[in-house]
Amino acid sequence: MNKIWLIMQREFLNRVQKKSFLIATILIPLIFPAVIGIMAFILMKQEKSAGTSIVEVLDESGKINLENTHKFEFIQLTGNLDQAKTAFSQSSHFALLYIPPFELAKPEGMTLYTKENPGVRKMGDLEGMLEKRIHDLKLEQFNLDKETIKSLKTSVDLKSINLSETGVERDSNTGMLYILGFALGVLIYMFVLIYGMQIMLGVIEEKTSKIVEVIVSSVKPFQLMMGKILGIASVGLLQFTIWVVLISVLSTATLSLFGLNNPQQQAMEQVMQQVDDPEVAEAMQSNQKIMNILKSVNEIPFGYIAFNFAFYFLGGYLLYGALFAAVGSAVDSQQEAQQFTFPITLPLIIAYFGLFMFILNDPHSTASFWFSVIPFTSPVAMVGRLGYDPPLWQLLLSQVLLIGGFIFTTWIAGRIYRVGILMHGTKVNYKVLAKWFMMKG
């Protein structure tokens, strides 16, 4: 055990002292929010400085009369389309909108001429304005009052509550939990693959440099394998812990910035009840939805999720890491390892697709249950279910089976590793691996 500890310590220190580790650990959690913030800032500045786009309108139908907005100014033209095109090509205006005669039941033939690609957003805005105008014309055709029709539209905000057997009520936060399950499942998938590949590459590097021959003269191959696996696992856990702390600090700062759990929230609710202007009320209602989303984030049991995420990361990593170590010991180059890595990663890939097809759509289905208890898929699947509060017995069963799976794969990998680590120049296939596994000694 002491030798395993020494190898683990060596592997840990060699990796955490590298600049690449410090950059990945500290900067990555900061880079993504920074990039998103910069992009949002640029977008806001761009919208403010964009100004108004001038659109020439040739309306041969005589039905469309678009009103100017802060985004578009419309200039009505007369004449035919060829004349309008010629005049537009000599102007500095944004676009020429041609509206031919059309039937309200089937508006066709409308065309936007521009000198360069107008972009999806502006096209969408113009289409929306045309659709709204045609909608109003249809109301007038059937002598329907616009305000009456508008009053018939009702927005329903269906609140989902989880009711426990003891009668305790808790917001289910369905949308937020979907995003959380997706993010955690993908993170586990990436972490297990990345750190598993690190083990395999580390073993191949030591084997090809003949360092391993010196090391195994004083330690057993199994001790070397376990020390390397646990060393890289400790690096991953340290990295994960630092990320959790940084993300928690950033999240707290964000919640404070938006004023969550602030008296302003209650004040907004009171003001909304007294506002008569529909536009003002709609804007305030939109702000209230943002506050509710942030409140939902604050109610998620992050401690429970973080603990179980760490368990499944460690368990999944140890299970797959042992197999990656066995592959690394059996080959002499990364190219040779490719034939063995796909069968190892296949269960992870299946779990990844199962996350979207079954788990996030119906976290309590039979398929979700089996995905979350089979050791080779549970690290991704059960982590995706954590936010949906799976039954305790399913969680414990999944964890016990994952521990058993790790012990099983470590036993298999150890029998291959003890022989393969000292073999050089051998053409390895599955038959050779089976032979090494069956060897006594």
N, C-alpha and C positions, 0 to 999 in steps of 0.2 A: 504493500500500500504506500510505503514511503517513497518507493521508486516511481510509482504512478504520480504521486504528488509532485515530485521533482520535475518530471517530464511535463506535467500540466503547467507548472510554474514557468518553466522555460518557454513553452509554447505561448503562454499568456503574455509574458513580458516581451517576447520577440515581436508580437503583433501590436500591443498597445503603445509601444515606444516608437512606432513608425509614424511619420507625418501624415500618411494617407489615412490612418485610423483616426487621428485627431481631426482632420478635415472632414471625414465622413461623419464622425460622431457629433461634432459641434455645429458644423456649417449646414449640413443637410436639413435639420429641422428648422433652421432659420432661412435657408435659401427659398424654400417653397412659399412660405408666407410673404417673404420679401418680393419674390417675383410676381405673385398674385397682386400684392399691394401696388407695385410699380405699374403693372398692366392696368389695374383699375384707375390709378391716378392719371395715366396717359390717356385712357379712354374718356375720363371726365374732362380733362383739359381739351382733348380733341373735339368733344361735343360742344364745349363752350366756344372754342375758336373756329368751329366749322362755318358759322354764319348761315345765311339763308340761301338755298339753291333756287335759282330762277328756272321755271319750267314753262316753255311755250306750249299752249294748248290749242289744237285745231279740232274743234268739236263740231263735226258735221251732223251729229244727232240732235244737237240743240237741247239735250236733256241734262248734261253734266255741267254743273257750275261749282267747281271746287273752290273752297274758301282758303285764303292765305293762312299759313301757320308760321311758327317760329323756324320751321325747317324748310318750308317751301313757299315761294311766291309765284303765283300763276298769272301768266299774260295770255289773254284771249286773242287768237288770230282769226283772220278771214282769208278767203281765197281757197286755192286747191292745195293738195298735198305736195306736189312738186315745187310750188312756190315757197311753201313753208319749209321744205328741206333745204332749199337754196339759201333762204334767209337765215335759217338756223346754223348752217355750216359756216356762215360769215360772222356769226355772233359769238360771244363768250359765255352764253347761257349754258346751264347744266344739261337740259334735255328738251326734246320735243315730244309731246304726248299727242298722238293721233287717235281720235275717237270717231269711228265711222257710224253710220246709222245702224241701230241694233234694236232687237226686241228685248223687252225687260225680262221675259222668261228665259232668254238665251243670249246674254251679252257676249258677243264674240268680235274679234278683229281689232281690239285695242292694242296699240303698239307704242313702245317708248323708244325713241331714237336718241342715242347718246354718242359722244365723241370718244368715250373710253368706257371701260366696264363700270357700271354704276354702283356695284356692290349689292350684296344681298339685303342689307338693312334698308337702304333707300328704296330698292324695288319693293320690299315688303311693306314699307310705309305707304308708298303710292298705291299699291294693290289694296291695302286696307282702306284708304280714303275712297277709292273707286267703289269698293264693295259696300261701304257704308252709305255712299250717295245712292247707289242702285237700290239698296235696301229701303232707304227713305222714299224713293220714287214708287216702289212697290206698295208701300203703306198708303201713299197718296192715291194710287190707282184703285185700291180697295176701300178708300175712305176710312182708313184706320188712323186713329190719333197716335202720334209718336210717343207721347208721354204715357198714354195708357198701355201701349205695348211694352214700354220700358219698365213700367211698374209690375208687369206680369213676370218679368225675369227675377228669379230668386236665387240667391247664392246660399247654399247649404254647407255649413261647416260641421261635418259629422265627427264628433269627438269619440275616441275609442278609449274605454276604461277596462282595465283588467280587474276582475273581482275574484279575490282569493277565497278559499274554503272557509276562512275565518271571518269573511266579510270585509276585509281591508280593500279599499279602492286605490288604484294607481294608474296614472296615465300610461297608455301603451306606447305612445310616440311611434306609431307604425313607420312613417316615412323616415324619421331620424334613425330608427333601428335598422332599417333596410340599408341606409348609407353606411352605418357603423358596421353591420355584418359584412357588407361588401368590402369595406376598407380593411377590416381585421383579417378576413379570409385571404385576401390578396397579399397582405403583408406576411402572413404565415407561409404562404406558398413561395413568396420570393425569398424570405429568410432561410427556409429549409434548403432551397436549391442553392442559394449563394454560399451559405456556410458549409453545406455538404460538399459542394464543388471545391471549396477551400481545403477541406480535409484531403480529398482525392489528389489535388494538385500538390499539396504539401508532402504527401506520402511518395508520389512519383518523383518529386524533386530530390528528396532524401535518398530514394532508392537509386536514382541515376547518378547521383554525386558520390555514391558509395559511403556516405556518412552513416547510413543505417547499419552497415556491417560492423562499424566500430561501436555503435550504440548497443546492438544486440549481443555484444560480447559481455556486457555487464547487466543487461536487463532482458527479461523475456519479451518475445514479440507481442504477446497479449498486453503486457504492461505498457509497451511503447504505443500500441494502438489506443488503449484507453486513455493514456496520458494526453495524447494528441487530440482525441475527441473531446475530452473534458476541458482541455485548455482552450480550444476554439469555442466551446460552449460558454465558458466563463467570459470570453471576449464578447460574444453575442449578447449575453445577459447584461454585461456592463453597458454596452452600447444601447440596449433597449431601455435600461433604467435611466440613463442620461436623457434619452429621447423623451421618455414619459415625463421627467421633471421639466424639461424645456417646453414641451407641448402644454403641460399643465399651467406653467407660468404664462405662456402666450395666451392660453384660453382664458385664464383669469383676467388678464389685462384686457382682452377683447370684451368679455362680459361687463367689466367695469366701464369700458369705453361706451358701451351701449346702454349703460345705466340699469342693468338687470337687478331685480330686487331693490329698486330705488323707488322712493315715494312718487317720482315722476310717472311711473307706470300706472299707479292707482289714479293719479291726477288726470292722466290721459283718458282713462276709462270713464271718469266722471264727465270730462269735457265732451267726449264723443256722444254722450247721451243728451247733451244740451245743444249740439250743433244742428242747425237747420239746413245749411248749404250742403247739397248732395256731394259736390266735388270735394269740398273740404273734409266732409265725413268719410268719403271714400279714401282720400289720402291718409287720413288718420287711422282708418281701419287697416290700410296696408302696413303702416308703421306698427300697429298692434300685432299683426301677424308675425312681423319680424321679432317683436318682443316675445311672442309665444314660442317661436322656434328656439330662441336663445334660452328661454325658460326650460324647454324640453331638453336641451343639451345639459343644462344644469342639474336636471333630475335623473340623468342616466347614472347607474351605479358604477362609476369608473374604477373604484377600488376592487370590486368583485370581478369586473371584466379584466382589469390589468393583471390580477393574480392568476386567473385561469389562462389568460393569454400567455403569460410567462411559462406556465406549466406545459401548455400544449406546444409552445415554441421549443422548450427544452426537450420534451418527450419526442416530438416529431423530429427534431434535429438529431437526437441520440439514435433514434430508430433508423433514420436514413443515413446518418453520418457513419454508422458502423458498416453499412453496405458500401458506401462510397470509399471508405478506407480499405475494404476488401478488394474493390476494383483497382484502387491505386496501387496496392501491393502486388497485384497480379500482372500488371502491364509495365512497359518500359517507356511509354510516351502517352501524351494526351490523345493522339490520333487513335492509338490502339484501344483506348478506354471508351471511345464513342459507341462501340458495339454493345457494351455492357451498361452504359448509363441510361439509355432509353427505357429498357425494361424496369429499371429502378425508379425512374421518374414517372412512368406511366400511371401508377395509382394516384400520384399527386395531380397529374393532368386531369384524370377522371374526376377527382375531388373538386378541382377548380371549375370544371363544367357543371358538376353536380350542385355547386354552390349557387349558380344562376338558375339552373333548370328546376331544382327541387327545394333547396334549403331556404333561400330568400323568398321564394313564392309561397311556400307552405312549410314553415319550420317544424311543424308538429306532425308531418305526414310519415307514413311507414318508410318511404325512401329516405327521408331526412334522418330518421332514427338509425337506419342501418349504415348510412354514410358516416354518422357521428359516433358509432361504436366500433367499427372496423378499424384497427390500429393504423393501417396504411392510408386511410382517408380521414380519420377523425381529427387530426390537427387542423385541417382546413375547415371541415364540416362543422365540428362542434364550436369552434371559435365563431363561425358565422351565425350560430344559433344562440350564443351567449346572451345577447341583448333581448332575446325573446323568452328568457326565463325558462329554460328546459327543466323538466322534473329532476329533482336531486338524484334519484336512483339512476337515471340515464346518464347524468354527469359523472357520478361515481363509477358506474359500470364502464363508461368510456375511458376514464382515467386508469382504472385497474387493468383493462385490456391493453391500453397503450404502454403501461409499464411492462406487462407481460410480453408485448410485441418487441419492445426494446431489448429485453433480456434474450428473447429468441433470436433476433437478428444479430445481436452481439455475439452470441454463441456460434452462429453460422459464420459470421465474419471473422471471428477469432481463429477458427479452424483453417480458413483459407489464408488468412494473413500470416500465420506462423510459418507457412511453407512458401507462399508467394513472395514475401518480402526479401528472401534470399535467392530467388530465381532470376536469372538474367538471360536474355536472348531466347527464351522459350516462347513458341507460338501458342498463345493461350486461347482456348475456346471453352464452351460450357462443359464439354466432356473432361477437359483438363481440370477445371474448377471442381467438378464432382469428385475427381480422383484425389485432389488435394484435401477435399473435405473429409473423405473416407479414410485418409491415411492415419495411422496410429502414431502416437508419440507425444 
